[in-house]
């Protein structure tokens, strides 16, 4: 994650795009539609980490298998299944 003035960018690919957009003089890549937000705004460009369906599946699988009190297990499994149904399965 980097912060440049009022802009914060997360995820390595988005950081590269931001740096090229902000500081490149046109030699590395053509100008894109990336625009900074208002003062104090946070730009969270996430194309990979945290939104990657395989990473979400891995985390949900681990939550479902994690040791926990018996009464919490059905709740954790239900939440894990719902998150996967909403994020992983459509992708």
Buried (B, 14 or more C-beta within 10 A) or exposed (E): EEEBEEBBBBBEEBBEBBBBBEEEEEEEEEEEEBEBEEEEEEBEBEEEEEEBEEEBBEBBEEBBEEEEEEEEBEEBBEEBEEBBEEBBEEE
